[in-house]
Structures are given as structure tokens and as C-alpha cells.
Amino acid sequence: MSDISISLPEDLQVYVNEQITRAGYGSASEYFLKLVERDRQRGQAKETLDSLLLEGIDSLERQAGIEATDDWWEQERRHLTAKHQR
């Protein structure tokens, strides 16, 4: 593992120390590592969402999409709720 050194203004250092204490991190390194991991996960999730949105737009342009009515959304909600309860 490699090291990175950063300098923080005093107010951000106080904030980081508060977060370390509040969340139970063992060190600033552990806190920053978690932040970087979350940022990477968000980036990957955004790429997936962008891809799905483009796929949806493409399907509409090919007239292969479906209309998302209130009934459709309710059916989707029930399906996802049941899936997560298993």
C-alpha cells in the first residue's frame, strides 16, 4: 500500500477528527480510505445508471419501450418489496 500526504485547513481537520470519533474509525487513514471507496462505488453506480438511461432512450427510439403508468410503477414497487423481503 502506498502513502499519500495531504494538508487540511484547521476547520476541516476538526471536522475529520469529529467524523473519526463519531463513526468509530481507527485513524484518519481509515476514514479517508472509506471516503475514496464510497466515491469509487458512486462513480460505478453512476456509470451503470447512465448506461441504463441510454438503453431506455434507445428502446424508446426503436419504439420498443413500455409506458410507465401508475399501475406499472405500483407493480414494480410490489415486485421490489417482495424481492427485498426474501
ZALUMZA-508567 format. One record per residue: x, y, z of N, C-alpha, C in turn; residue number from 1; chain. Coordinates in Angstrom, 3 decimals, m for minus. Layout:
N
+----------+----------+----------+----------+----------+----------+----------+----------+----------+-----+-------+
:      n_x :      n_y :      n_z :     ca_x :     ca_y :     ca_z :      c_x :      c_y :      c_z :  nr : kette :
+----------+----------+----------+----------+----------+----------+----------+----------+----------+-----+-------+
:        X :        Y :        Z :        X :        Y :        Z :        X :        Y :        Z : NUM :     A :
...
+----------+----------+----------+----------+----------+----------+----------+----------+----------+-----+-------+
END
This chain:
86
+----------+----------+----------+----------+----------+----------+----------+----------+----------+-----+-------+
:      n_x :      n_y :      n_z :     ca_x :     ca_y :     ca_z :      c_x :      c_y :      c_z :  nr : kette :
+----------+----------+----------+----------+----------+----------+----------+----------+----------+-----+-------+
:    0.853 :   m1.172 :    0.000 :    0.000 :    0.000 :    0.000 :    0.899 :    1.236 :    0.000 :   1 :     A :
:    0.517 :    2.254 :   m0.736 :    1.324 :    3.470 :   m0.789 :    0.710 :    4.550 :    0.098 :   2 :     A :
:    1.503 :    5.532 :    0.431 :    1.069 :    6.628 :    1.293 :    0.792 :    7.880 :    0.480 :   3 :     A :
:   m0.187 :    8.653 :    0.942 :   m0.493 :    9.968 :    0.388 :   m0.550 :   10.931 :    1.562 :   4 :     A :
:    0.073 :   12.054 :    1.416 :    0.059 :   13.058 :    2.464 :   m0.779 :   14.241 :    1.994 :   5 :     A :
:   m1.690 :   14.692 :    2.835 :   m2.498 :   15.867 :    2.478 :   m2.474 :   16.869 :    3.624 :   6 :     A :
:   m2.658 :   18.113 :    3.279 :   m2.749 :   19.181 :    4.270 :   m4.180 :   19.687 :    4.282 :   7 :     A :
:   m4.718 :   19.893 :    5.472 :   m6.090 :   20.369 :    5.611 :   m6.110 :   21.666 :    6.389 :   8 :     A :
:   m7.017 :   22.567 :    6.021 :   m7.220 :   23.745 :    6.868 :   m7.722 :   23.273 :    8.244 :   9 :     A :
:   m7.514 :   24.075 :    9.241 :   m7.858 :   23.704 :   10.616 :   m9.321 :   23.276 :   10.761 :  10 :     A :
:  m10.245 :   24.012 :   10.121 :  m11.660 :   23.667 :   10.274 :  m11.979 :   22.289 :    9.693 :  11 :     A :
:  m11.329 :   21.926 :    8.587 :  m11.549 :   20.597 :    8.022 :  m10.888 :   19.517 :    8.874 :  12 :     A :
:   m9.752 :   19.822 :    9.467 :   m9.102 :   18.864 :   10.361 :  m10.007 :   18.573 :   11.562 :  13 :     A :
:  m10.637 :   19.601 :   12.094 :  m11.573 :   19.418 :   13.212 :  m12.737 :   18.540 :   12.763 :  14 :     A :
:  m13.255 :   18.830 :   11.583 :  m14.367 :   18.039 :   11.054 :  m13.963 :   16.567 :   10.887 :  15 :     A :
:  m12.808 :   16.325 :   10.295 :  m12.330 :   14.950 :   10.093 :  m12.193 :   14.242 :   11.440 :  16 :     A :
:  m11.615 :   14.908 :   12.410 :  m11.468 :   14.305 :   13.737 :  m12.821 :   13.981 :   14.362 :  17 :     A :
:  m13.797 :   14.855 :   14.175 :  m15.141 :   14.584 :   14.681 :  m15.744 :   13.360 :   14.005 :  18 :     A :
:  m15.553 :   13.240 :   12.687 :  m16.091 :   12.099 :   11.951 :  m15.412 :   10.793 :   12.386 :  19 :     A :
:  m14.131 :   10.851 :   12.610 :  m13.389 :    9.668 :   13.062 :  m13.953 :    9.187 :   14.396 :  20 :     A :
:  m14.163 :   10.120 :   15.308 :  m14.701 :    9.770 :   16.623 :  m16.145 :    9.295 :   16.515 :  21 :     A :
:  m16.953 :   10.032 :   15.791 :  m18.384 :    9.733 :   15.682 :  m18.628 :    8.371 :   15.031 :  22 :     A :
:  m17.901 :    8.077 :   13.965 :  m18.137 :    6.837 :   13.223 :  m17.271 :    5.678 :   13.714 :  23 :     A :
:  m16.357 :    5.944 :   14.620 :  m15.548 :    4.874 :   15.180 :  m14.395 :    4.412 :   14.304 :  24 :     A :
:  m13.914 :    5.284 :   13.436 :  m12.744 :    4.925 :   12.629 :  m11.522 :    4.888 :   13.534 :  25 :     A :
:  m10.559 :    4.054 :   13.169 :   m9.349 :    3.934 :   13.964 :   m8.343 :    5.033 :   13.698 :  26 :     A :
:   m8.461 :    5.657 :   12.522 :   m7.481 :    6.682 :   12.151 :   m8.027 :    7.513 :   10.999 :  27 :     A :
:   m7.314 :    8.601 :   10.703 :   m7.692 :    9.433 :    9.559 :   m7.507 :    8.644 :    8.266 :  28 :     A :
:   m6.491 :    7.800 :    8.225 :   m6.271 :    6.977 :    7.024 :   m7.470 :    6.080 :    6.750 :  29 :     A :
:   m7.988 :    5.459 :    7.792 :   m9.156 :    4.591 :    7.643 :  m10.366 :    5.392 :    7.148 :  30 :     A :
:  m10.550 :    6.581 :    7.691 :  m11.656 :    7.457 :    7.283 :  m11.528 :    7.842 :    5.805 :  31 :     A :
:  m10.350 :    8.283 :    5.396 :  m10.152 :    8.700 :    4.004 :  m10.257 :    7.514 :    3.049 :  32 :     A :
:   m9.783 :    6.354 :    3.454 :   m9.906 :    5.166 :    2.626 :  m11.379 :    4.859 :    2.369 :  33 :     A :
:  m12.198 :    4.968 :    3.412 :  m13.633 :    4.722 :    3.254 :  m14.254 :    5.757 :    2.315 :  34 :     A :
:  m13.858 :    7.013 :    2.422 :  m14.372 :    8.053 :    1.530 :  m14.030 :    7.757 :    0.074 :  35 :     A :
:  m12.807 :    7.334 :   m0.169 :  m12.380 :    7.034 :   m1.540 :  m13.147 :    5.828 :   m2.074 :  36 :     A :
:  m13.335 :    4.801 :   m1.240 :  m14.096 :    3.631 :   m1.670 :  m15.532 :    4.002 :   m2.029 :  37 :     A :
:  m16.156 :    4.848 :   m1.197 :  m17.529 :    5.296 :   m1.481 :  m17.594 :    6.107 :   m2.767 :  38 :     A :
:  m16.593 :    6.934 :   m2.995 :  m16.561 :    7.728 :   m4.218 :  m16.460 :    6.815 :   m5.435 :  39 :     A :
:  m15.634 :    5.791 :   m5.341 :  m15.496 :    4.845 :   m6.451 :  m16.823 :    4.115 :   m6.691 :  40 :     A :
:  m17.485 :    3.686 :   m5.616 :  m18.767 :    2.999 :   m5.750 :  m19.814 :    3.907 :   m6.398 :  41 :     A :
:  m19.829 :    5.175 :   m5.986 :  m20.768 :    6.128 :   m6.595 :  m20.484 :    6.307 :   m8.078 :  42 :     A :
:  m19.215 :    6.385 :   m8.431 :  m18.849 :    6.514 :   m9.843 :  m19.303 :    5.315 :  m10.650 :  43 :     A :
:  m19.117 :    4.128 :  m10.086 :  m19.560 :    2.916 :  m10.779 :  m21.085 :    2.882 :  m10.889 :  44 :     A :
:  m21.770 :    3.293 :   m9.835 :  m23.236 :    3.318 :   m9.869 :  m23.722 :    4.326 :  m10.902 :  45 :     A :
:  m23.047 :    5.475 :  m11.005 :  m23.427 :    6.478 :  m11.992 :  m23.232 :    5.942 :  m13.411 :  46 :     A :
:  m22.129 :    5.250 :  m13.633 :  m21.894 :    4.660 :  m14.958 :  m22.992 :    3.660 :  m15.308 :  47 :     A :
:  m23.387 :    2.843 :  m14.336 :  m24.455 :    1.868 :  m14.563 :  m25.764 :    2.574 :  m14.864 :  48 :     A :
:  m26.085 :    3.603 :  m14.078 :  m27.322 :    4.347 :  m14.293 :  m27.317 :    5.027 :  m15.654 :  49 :     A :
:  m26.207 :    5.659 :  m16.008 :  m26.104 :    6.309 :  m17.320 :  m26.333 :    5.300 :  m18.444 :  50 :     A :
:  m25.740 :    4.128 :  m18.298 :  m25.898 :    3.083 :  m19.312 :  m27.357 :    2.646 :  m19.431 :  51 :     A :
:  m27.999 :    2.466 :  m18.285 :  m29.411 :    2.058 :  m18.300 :  m30.305 :    3.145 :  m18.897 :  52 :     A :
:  m29.998 :    4.397 :  m18.588 :  m30.786 :    5.501 :  m19.153 :  m30.625 :    5.561 :  m20.669 :  53 :     A :
:  m29.399 :    5.409 :  m21.140 :  m29.165 :    5.409 :  m22.585 :  m29.862 :    4.220 :  m23.248 :  54 :     A :
:  m29.847 :    3.078 :  m22.587 :  m30.537 :    1.899 :  m23.104 :  m32.043 :    2.163 :  m23.194 :  55 :     A :
:  m32.585 :    2.831 :  m22.167 :  m34.002 :    3.164 :  m22.185 :  m34.353 :    4.141 :  m23.291 :  56 :     A :
:  m33.516 :    5.154 :  m23.479 :  m33.747 :    6.125 :  m24.558 :  m33.683 :    5.426 :  m25.906 :  57 :     A :
:  m32.706 :    4.536 :  m26.064 :  m32.568 :    3.790 :  m27.310 :  m33.809 :    2.935 :  m27.564 :  58 :     A :
:  m34.330 :    2.289 :  m26.521 :  m35.509 :    1.441 :  m26.715 :  m36.734 :    2.277 :  m27.102 :  59 :     A :
:  m36.818 :    3.489 :  m26.565 :  m37.930 :    4.368 :  m26.944 :  m37.799 :    4.803 :  m28.400 :  60 :     A :
:  m36.563 :    5.090 :  m28.822 :  m36.350 :    5.491 :  m30.207 :  m36.685 :    4.351 :  m31.172 :  61 :     A :
:  m36.501 :    3.109 :  m30.712 :  m36.854 :    1.947 :  m31.533 :  m38.319 :    1.558 :  m31.329 :  62 :     A :
:  m39.010 :    2.336 :  m30.511 :  m40.402 :    2.077 :  m30.131 :  m40.552 :    0.692 :  m29.511 :  63 :     A :
:  m39.545 :    0.303 :  m28.732 :  m39.560 :   m0.994 :  m28.058 :  m39.803 :   m0.824 :  m26.556 :  64 :     A :
:  m40.024 :    0.398 :  m26.124 :  m40.211 :    0.654 :  m24.706 :  m41.635 :    0.391 :  m24.258 :  65 :     A :
:  m41.851 :    0.557 :  m22.968 :  m43.194 :    0.437 :  m22.416 :  m43.556 :    1.755 :  m21.757 :  66 :     A :
:  m44.833 :    1.988 :  m21.599 :  m45.281 :    3.191 :  m20.915 :  m45.299 :    2.930 :  m19.416 :  67 :     A :
:  m44.629 :    3.766 :  m18.672 :  m44.562 :    3.612 :  m17.221 :  m45.743 :    4.343 :  m16.595 :  68 :     A :
:  m46.855 :    3.645 :  m16.506 :  m48.070 :    4.203 :  m15.916 :  m48.028 :    4.062 :  m14.401 :  69 :     A :
:  m49.008 :    4.656 :  m13.728 :  m49.096 :    4.494 :  m12.278 :  m49.239 :    3.025 :  m11.905 :  70 :     A :
:  m50.009 :    2.271 :  m12.663 :  m50.168 :    0.835 :  m12.399 :  m48.842 :    0.093 :  m12.552 :  71 :     A :
:  m48.071 :    0.452 :  m13.574 :  m46.783 :   m0.194 :  m13.782 :  m45.853 :    0.065 :  m12.602 :  72 :     A :
:  m45.804 :    1.336 :  m12.144 :  m44.952 :    1.686 :  m11.005 :  m45.377 :    0.936 :   m9.752 :  73 :     A :
:  m46.662 :    0.785 :   m9.542 :  m47.153 :    0.053 :   m8.371 :  m46.729 :   m1.414 :   m8.452 :  74 :     A :
:  m46.828 :   m1.987 :   m9.627 :  m46.400 :   m3.373 :   m9.820 :  m44.894 :   m3.509 :   m9.554 :  75 :     A :
:  m44.125 :   m2.575 :  m10.046 :  m42.681 :   m2.589 :   m9.803 :  m42.378 :   m2.459 :   m8.316 :  76 :     A :
:  m43.079 :   m1.567 :   m7.618 :  m42.887 :   m1.380 :   m6.179 :  m43.160 :   m2.675 :   m5.432 :  77 :     A :
:  m44.270 :   m3.342 :   m5.767 :  m44.609 :   m4.608 :   m5.104 :  m43.549 :   m5.674 :   m5.391 :  78 :     A :
:  m43.098 :   m5.726 :   m6.628 :  m42.081 :   m6.711 :   m7.023 :  m40.777 :   m6.480 :   m6.239 :  79 :     A :
:  m40.305 :   m5.235 :   m6.178 :  m39.063 :   m4.939 :   m5.487 :  m39.195 :   m5.152 :   m3.982 :  80 :     A :
:  m40.350 :   m4.801 :   m3.426 :  m40.575 :   m5.026 :   m1.990 :  m40.511 :   m6.515 :   m1.672 :  81 :     A :
:  m41.184 :   m7.322 :   m2.470 :  m41.168 :   m8.772 :   m2.254 :  m39.760 :   m9.334 :   m2.416 :  82 :     A :
:  m39.028 :   m8.831 :   m3.400 :  m37.661 :   m9.303 :   m3.647 :  m36.758 :   m9.022 :   m2.454 :  83 :     A :
:  m36.891 :   m7.825 :   m1.863 :  m36.032 :   m7.433 :   m0.753 :  m36.437 :   m8.084 :    0.567 :  84 :     A :
:  m37.674 :   m8.565 :    0.654 :  m38.113 :   m9.224 :    1.867 :  m37.649 :  m10.664 :    1.931 :  85 :     A :
:  m37.250 :  m11.227 :    0.796 :  m36.759 :  m12.623 :    0.771 :  m35.407 :  m12.750 :    1.355 :  86 :     A :
+----------+----------+----------+----------+----------+----------+----------+----------+----------+-----+-------+
END
